[in-house]
């Protein structure tokens, strides 16, 4: 899905599917411009996901609030082993 114009609206639609996913282990959402509201929704959904191991969020206009939601996700989800958040607005 890399470089697809998903943006925040698409991320909000994708989130419920990620919550119930039972087979996907790698998700590449690099350069999809999902933004803060998109990652917040997806992070909430991924708290219920027990199969995803790696997610690429490189270059997605994420900021401190997006990083905070990812941090909350990682407090609950122990199956995620790798998240790429490079080239975002996280300081």
C-alpha distances in whole Angstrom, upper triangle without the diagonal:
4,6,6,9,8,11,14,15,11,11,15,14,11,14,17,14,14,17,18,16,18,16,13,14,11,8,6,6,8,9,8,12,12,15,18,18,15,15,18,17,15,17,20,18,17,21,21,19,20,18,15,16,14,11,10,11,12,13,13,16,17,21,24,23,20,21,24,21,20,23,24,21,22,26,25,22,24,21,19,20,17,16,15,16,17,18,18,21,22,26
4,5,9,9,11,14,16,13,13,16,16,14,16,19,17,16,20,21,19,21,19,15,15,12,9,6,5,5,6,6,10,11,14,17,18,15,15,19,18,16,18,21,20,18,22,23,21,22,20,17,17,14,11,9,9,9,10,10,14,16,19,22,22,19,20,23,21,19,23,24,22,22,26,26,23,24,22,19,19,17,14,13,14,14,14,15,19,20,23
4,6,8,10,13,15,13,13,17,17,15,18,21,20,19,22,24,22,24,22,19,19,16,12,9,7,6,5,5,8,11,13,17,18,15,16,19,19,17,20,23,22,21,24,26,23,25,23,20,21,17,14,11,11,10,10,10,13,15,19,22,22,19,21,24,22,21,24,26,24,25,28,28,26,27,25,22,23,20,17,15,15,15,14,15,18,20,23
4,6,8,12,12,10,11,15,14,13,16,19,17,17,21,22,20,23,21,18,19,16,13,10,8,9,7,5,9,10,13,17,17,14,15,19,18,16,19,22,20,20,24,25,23,25,23,20,21,18,15,13,12,13,12,11,14,16,20,23,23,20,22,24,22,21,25,26,24,25,29,28,26,28,26,23,24,21,19,17,17,18,17,17,20,22,25
4,6,9,10,8,10,13,13,13,16,19,18,18,21,23,22,25,24,21,22,19,15,13,10,11,8,5,7,9,12,15,15,13,15,18,17,16,19,21,20,21,24,25,24,27,25,22,23,21,17,15,14,14,13,11,13,15,19,22,22,19,21,24,22,21,25,26,24,26,29,29,27,29,27,25,26,23,20,19,18,19,17,17,19,21,25
4,7,7,5,6,9,9,9,12,15,14,15,18,20,19,22,21,18,20,17,13,12,9,10,9,5,7,6,10,13,13,9,12,15,13,12,16,18,17,17,21,22,20,23,22,19,21,19,15,14,12,14,13,10,13,14,18,21,19,16,19,21,19,19,23,23,21,23,26,26,24,26,25,22,24,21,18,18,17,18,18,16,19,20,24
4,6,6,6,9,10,11,12,16,16,16,19,21,20,24,24,20,22,19,15,14,10,11,9,6,5,4,7,10,10,7,10,13,12,12,15,17,17,18,21,22,21,24,24,21,22,20,16,15,12,13,12,9,10,12,15,18,17,14,17,19,17,17,21,22,20,23,25,25,24,27,25,22,24,22,18,17,16,17,16,14,16,18,22
4,5,5,6,9,10,11,14,15,15,17,20,20,23,24,21,22,20,16,15,12,13,12,9,7,4,6,8,6,4,8,10,9,10,13,14,14,16,18,20,20,23,23,20,22,20,16,16,13,15,14,10,10,11,14,16,14,12,16,17,15,16,19,19,18,21,23,23,22,25,24,22,24,22,19,18,16,18,18,15,16,17,21
4,5,5,7,9,10,13,14,15,17,19,19,23,24,21,23,21,18,17,14,16,15,11,10,8,10,11,9,7,11,12,10,11,15,15,15,17,20,21,20,24,24,21,24,22,19,18,16,18,17,13,14,15,17,20,18,15,19,20,17,18,22,21,20,23,25,25,24,27,26,24,26,24,21,21,20,22,21,19,20,21,25
4,5,5,6,9,11,12,12,15,17,17,20,20,18,20,18,15,14,11,14,13,9,10,8,11,13,11,8,11,13,11,10,14,15,14,15,19,19,18,22,21,19,21,20,16,16,14,17,16,13,15,15,19,21,19,16,19,21,18,18,22,22,20,22,25,24,23,25,24,22,24,22,20,20,19,21,21,19,20,22,26
4,5,5,6,9,10,10,12,15,15,18,19,16,18,16,12,13,10,12,13,9,9,6,9,10,9,5,7,9,7,7,10,12,11,12,15,16,16,19,19,16,18,17,13,14,12,15,15,11,13,13,16,18,16,13,16,17,14,14,18,18,16,19,21,20,19,22,21,18,21,19,16,17,16,19,19,17,18,19,23
4,6,5,8,10,10,12,14,15,19,20,18,20,19,15,16,13,16,16,13,12,9,11,11,8,6,8,9,6,7,10,10,10,12,15,15,16,19,20,18,20,19,16,17,15,18,18,14,15,15,17,19,16,14,17,18,14,15,19,18,16,19,21,20,19,23,22,20,23,22,19,20,19,21,22,19,20,21,24
4,6,7,8,10,11,13,14,17,18,17,19,18,15,16,14,17,17,14,14,11,14,15,12,9,12,12,9,9,13,13,11,13,16,16,16,19,19,18,21,20,17,18,17,20,20,17,18,18,21,23,20,17,20,21,18,18,22,20,18,21,24,22,21,24,23,21,24,23,21,22,21,24,24,22,23,24,28
4,6,6,6,9,11,11,14,15,13,15,15,12,13,11,15,16,12,14,11,14,15,13,9,11,12,9,8,11,12,9,11,14,14,13,16,16,14,17,16,14,15,14,18,18,15,18,17,20,22,20,17,19,20,17,16,20,19,16,19,22,20,18,21,19,18,21,20,18,19,19,22,22,21,23,23,27
4,5,5,6,9,10,14,15,13,15,15,12,14,12,16,17,14,15,11,13,13,11,8,9,10,6,5,8,8,6,8,11,11,10,14,14,13,16,16,13,15,14,18,19,16,18,16,19,20,17,15,17,17,14,14,17,16,13,16,18,16,15,18,17,16,19,18,16,18,18,21,22,20,22,22,25
4,5,5,7,9,12,15,14,16,17,15,17,16,19,21,18,18,15,17,17,14,12,13,12,9,8,11,9,6,9,11,10,10,14,15,14,17,18,16,18,18,21,23,20,21,20,22,23,20,18,20,20,16,16,19,18,15,18,20,17,16,19,18,17,21,21,19,21,22,25,26,24,26,25,29
4,5,6,6,10,11,11,13,14,12,15,15,18,20,17,19,16,18,19,17,14,14,15,12,10,12,12,8,10,12,11,10,13,13,12,16,16,15,17,17,21,22,20,22,21,24,25,23,20,22,22,18,18,21,19,16,19,21,18,16,19,17,17,20,20,19,21,22,25,26,25,27,26,30
4,5,5,9,10,9,11,11,10,13,13,16,19,16,18,15,17,17,16,13,12,13,10,8,10,10,6,6,9,8,7,10,10,9,12,13,12,14,15,18,20,18,20,19,22,23,20,17,19,19,16,15,18,16,13,15,18,15,13,15,14,13,16,16,15,18,18,22,24,22,24,24,27
4,6,9,11,11,13,14,13,16,16,19,22,19,20,17,19,18,17,14,13,13,10,8,9,8,5,5,7,5,5,9,10,10,13,15,14,17,17,21,23,20,22,21,23,23,21,18,19,19,15,15,17,15,12,14,16,13,11,14,13,13,17,18,17,20,20,24,26,24,26,25,28
4,6,9,10,13,15,14,18,18,22,24,22,23,20,22,22,20,17,17,17,14,12,13,12,8,9,10,7,6,9,10,11,14,16,16,19,20,24,26,23,26,24,26,27,24,22,23,23,19,18,20,19,15,17,19,16,14,16,14,15,19,20,19,22,23,27,29,27,29,28,32
4,6,7,9,12,11,15,16,20,22,20,22,19,22,22,21,18,17,18,15,12,14,14,10,9,12,9,7,8,7,8,12,14,14,17,18,22,24,22,25,24,26,27,25,22,23,23,20,18,21,20,16,17,19,16,14,16,13,14,17,18,18,20,22,25,27,26,29,28,31
4,6,9,12,13,17,18,22,25,23,25,23,25,25,24,21,20,21,19,16,16,16,13,12,13,11,8,7,6,8,12,14,15,18,20,24,26,25,28,26,29,29,28,25,25,25,22,20,22,21,18,18,20,17,14,15,12,14,16,18,19,22,24,27,29,29,31,30,33
4,6,9,11,15,17,20,23,22,25,22,25,26,25,22,21,22,20,17,18,18,15,13,15,13,10,9,6,8,11,13,14,17,19,22,25,24,27,26,29,30,29,25,25,26,23,21,23,23,19,19,22,19,16,16,13,14,16,17,18,20,23,26,28,28,31,30,33
4,6,7,11,13,16,19,18,21,19,22,23,23,19,18,20,18,14,15,17,14,12,15,13,10,10,6,6,8,9,10,13,16,19,21,21,24,23,26,27,26,22,22,24,21,19,21,21,17,18,21,18,15,15,12,12,14,14,15,17,19,22,24,24,27,27,30
4,7,10,13,16,19,19,21,20,22,23,23,20,18,20,19,15,15,17,15,12,14,14,10,9,6,4,5,6,8,12,15,17,20,20,23,22,25,26,25,21,21,23,20,17,19,20,16,16,19,17,13,13,10,9,10,11,12,14,17,20,23,23,26,25,28
4,7,10,12,16,16,18,17,20,21,21,18,16,19,18,14,15,18,15,13,15,16,12,12,9,6,6,5,6,8,11,14,17,17,20,20,23,24,23,20,19,21,19,16,19,20,16,16,19,18,15,15,12,10,10,9,10,12,15,17,19,20,23,22,25
4,6,9,12,12,15,13,16,18,18,15,13,16,16,12,13,16,14,12,15,16,12,14,11,8,9,6,5,6,9,11,14,14,17,17,20,22,21,17,18,20,17,15,18,19,16,16,20,19,15,16,14,11,12,11,10,11,13,15,17,17,21,20,24
4,6,9,9,12,12,15,17,18,15,13,17,17,13,15,18,16,14,18,19,16,17,15,11,11,8,6,5,7,9,11,11,15,15,19,21,21,17,17,20,18,16,19,20,17,18,22,21,18,19,17,14,14,12,10,9,11,13,15,15,19,19,22
4,6,6,9,8,11,13,15,11,10,14,14,11,13,16,15,14,17,19,16,18,17,13,14,11,7,6,5,7,9,8,12,12,16,18,18,14,15,18,16,14,18,19,17,18,21,21,19,20,18,15,16,13,11,10,10,12,13,13,16,17,20
4,6,8,9,11,14,16,13,12,16,17,14,15,19,18,17,20,22,20,21,20,16,16,12,9,6,5,5,6,7,10,11,15,18,18,15,15,19,17,15,19,21,19,19,23,23,21,22,20,17,17,14,11,9,9,9,10,11,14,15,19
4,6,8,10,13,15,13,13,17,17,16,17,20,20,19,23,24,23,25,23,19,19,16,12,9,7,6,5,5,9,11,14,18,18,15,16,20,19,17,21,23,21,22,25,26,24,25,24,20,21,17,14,12,11,11,10,10,13,15,19
4,6,9,12,13,10,11,15,15,13,16,18,18,18,21,23,21,23,22,19,19,16,13,10,8,9,8,6,9,11,15,18,18,14,16,19,18,17,20,22,20,22,25,25,23,25,23,20,21,18,15,13,13,13,13,12,15,17,20
4,5,9,11,9,10,13,14,13,15,18,18,18,21,23,22,25,24,21,21,18,15,12,9,10,7,4,6,9,12,15,15,12,15,18,16,16,20,21,20,22,25,25,24,26,25,21,23,20,16,14,12,13,12,10,12,14,18
4,7,7,5,6,10,10,10,12,14,14,15,18,20,19,22,22,18,20,17,13,12,9,11,9,6,7,8,11,14,13,10,13,15,13,13,17,18,17,19,22,22,21,23,22,19,21,18,15,14,12,14,13,11,13,14,18
4,6,5,6,9,10,11,12,14,16,16,18,21,21,24,24,20,21,19,15,14,10,11,10,6,5,5,8,11,10,8,11,13,12,13,16,17,16,19,21,22,21,24,23,20,22,19,16,15,12,14,13,10,10,12,15
4,5,5,6,9,10,10,12,14,15,17,19,20,23,23,20,21,19,16,15,11,13,12,8,7,5,7,9,7,5,9,10,9,10,13,14,14,17,19,19,19,22,23,20,21,19,16,15,12,15,14,11,10,11,14
4,6,5,6,9,10,11,13,14,16,18,19,22,23,21,22,20,17,17,14,16,15,11,10,9,10,12,9,8,11,12,10,12,15,15,14,18,19,19,20,23,23,21,23,21,18,18,15,18,18,14,14,15,18
4,5,5,6,9,10,11,12,15,17,17,20,20,18,19,18,14,14,11,14,13,10,10,9,12,14,11,9,12,13,11,12,15,15,14,17,19,19,18,21,21,18,21,19,16,16,14,17,17,14,15,15,19
4,5,5,6,8,10,10,12,15,15,18,18,15,17,15,12,12,9,12,12,9,10,8,10,11,9,6,9,10,7,8,11,12,10,13,16,16,15,18,18,15,17,16,12,13,11,14,15,12,13,13,17
4,6,5,6,9,10,11,14,15,18,19,17,18,17,14,15,12,15,16,12,12,10,11,11,8,6,9,9,6,8,11,10,9,13,14,14,15,18,18,16,19,18,15,16,14,17,18,15,15,14,17
4,6,5,6,9,10,12,13,17,18,16,18,17,15,16,14,17,18,14,15,13,14,15,12,10,13,12,9,10,13,12,11,14,16,15,15,18,18,17,20,19,16,18,16,20,20,17,18,18,21
4,5,5,6,9,10,10,14,15,12,15,14,11,13,11,15,16,13,14,12,15,16,13,10,12,13,9,9,13,12,9,12,15,14,13,16,15,13,16,16,13,15,14,18,19,17,18,17,21
4,5,5,6,9,10,13,14,12,13,13,11,13,12,15,17,14,15,12,14,14,11,9,10,10,6,6,9,8,6,9,11,10,10,13,13,11,14,14,12,14,13,17,19,16,17,16,19
4,6,5,8,10,13,15,14,16,16,14,17,15,19,20,17,18,15,16,16,13,11,13,11,8,9,11,8,7,10,11,10,10,14,15,14,17,17,15,18,17,21,22,20,20,19,22
4,5,6,7,11,13,12,14,15,13,16,15,19,21,18,19,17,19,19,16,14,15,15,11,11,14,12,9,12,13,11,10,14,14,13,17,17,15,18,18,22,23,21,22,21,24
4,5,5,8,10,8,11,11,11,14,14,17,20,17,19,17,19,19,16,14,14,14,11,9,12,10,7,9,11,9,7,11,10,9,13,13,12,15,16,19,22,20,21,20,23
4,6,8,11,10,12,14,13,16,16,20,22,20,21,18,20,19,17,15,15,14,10,10,11,9,5,8,9,6,5,9,10,10,13,15,14,17,18,21,24,22,23,21,24
4,6,9,10,13,15,15,18,19,22,25,22,24,22,23,23,20,18,18,17,14,13,15,12,9,11,12,8,7,10,10,11,15,17,17,20,21,24,27,25,26,25,27
4,6,7,10,12,12,16,17,21,23,21,23,21,23,23,21,18,18,18,15,14,15,14,10,11,13,10,7,10,8,9,13,14,14,18,19,23,25,24,26,24,27
4,6,8,12,13,17,19,22,25,24,26,24,25,25,24,21,20,20,17,15,17,15,12,12,13,10,7,8,6,8,11,14,15,19,20,24,27,26,28,26,29
4,6,9,11,15,17,21,24,23,26,24,26,26,25,22,21,22,19,17,18,18,14,14,16,13,10,10,7,8,11,13,14,17,20,23,26,25,28,26,29
4,6,8,11,14,17,20,19,22,20,23,23,22,19,18,19,17,14,16,16,12,12,15,13,10,10,7,6,9,10,11,14,16,19,22,22,24,23,26
4,7,10,13,16,19,19,22,20,22,23,22,19,18,19,17,14,15,16,13,11,15,14,10,9,6,4,5,7,9,12,15,17,21,21,23,22,24
4,7,10,12,16,16,19,17,20,21,20,17,16,18,16,13,15,16,13,12,16,15,12,12,9,6,6,5,6,8,11,14,17,17,20,19,22
4,6,9,13,12,15,14,17,18,18,14,14,16,14,11,14,15,12,12,16,16,13,13,11,8,9,6,5,7,9,12,15,14,17,17,20
4,6,9,10,13,12,15,17,18,14,13,17,15,12,15,17,15,15,18,19,16,17,15,11,11,8,6,5,7,9,11,12,15,15,18
4,6,6,9,9,12,14,14,11,11,14,13,11,14,16,14,15,18,19,17,18,17,13,14,10,7,5,5,7,9,9,12,12,15
4,6,9,9,12,15,16,13,12,16,16,13,16,19,17,17,21,22,20,21,20,16,16,12,9,6,5,5,6,7,11,11,14
4,6,8,11,14,15,12,13,17,17,15,18,20,19,20,23,24,23,24,23,19,19,16,12,9,7,6,5,5,9,11,14
4,5,9,13,13,10,12,15,14,13,16,18,17,19,22,23,21,23,22,19,20,16,13,11,8,9,8,6,9,11,14
4,7,10,11,9,11,14,14,14,17,19,18,20,22,24,23,25,25,21,22,19,15,13,10,10,8,5,6,9,12
4,7,8,5,7,10,10,10,13,15,15,16,19,20,20,22,22,19,19,17,13,12,8,10,9,5,5,7,10
4,6,5,6,9,10,11,12,14,15,17,19,21,21,23,24,20,21,18,15,14,10,11,10,7,5,5,8
4,5,5,6,9,10,10,12,14,15,17,19,20,22,23,20,21,19,15,15,11,13,13,10,7,5,7
4,5,5,6,9,10,11,12,14,15,17,18,21,22,19,21,19,16,16,13,15,15,12,10,9,11
4,5,5,6,9,10,11,13,15,16,16,19,20,17,18,16,13,13,10,13,13,10,9,8,11
4,5,5,6,9,10,11,13,15,15,17,18,15,16,14,11,11,8,11,13,10,9,7,9
4,5,5,6,9,10,11,13,14,16,18,16,17,16,13,15,12,15,16,13,12,10,11
4,5,5,6,9,10,11,12,15,16,14,16,15,13,14,12,16,17,14,14,12,14
4,5,5,6,9,10,10,12,13,11,13,12,9,11,10,13,15,13,14,11,14
4,5,5,6,9,10,12,14,12,13,12,11,13,12,15,17,15,15,12,14
4,5,5,7,9,11,14,12,15,15,13,16,15,18,20,18,18,15,17
4,5,5,6,9,11,9,12,12,11,14,14,18,20,18,19,16,19
4,5,5,7,9,7,9,10,10,13,14,17,20,18,19,16,18
4,6,8,11,11,12,14,14,17,17,20,23,21,22,19,20
4,6,9,10,13,15,15,18,19,22,25,23,24,21,23
4,6,6,10,12,12,16,17,21,24,22,23,21,23
4,6,8,11,12,16,18,21,24,23,25,22,24
4,6,9,11,15,17,21,24,23,25,23,25
4,6,8,11,14,17,20,20,22,20,22
4,7,10,13,16,19,19,22,20,22
4,7,10,12,16,16,19,17,19
4,6,9,13,13,15,13,16
4,6,9,10,13,12,14
4,7,6,9,8,11
4,6,9,9,11
4,7,8,10
4,6,9
4,6
4
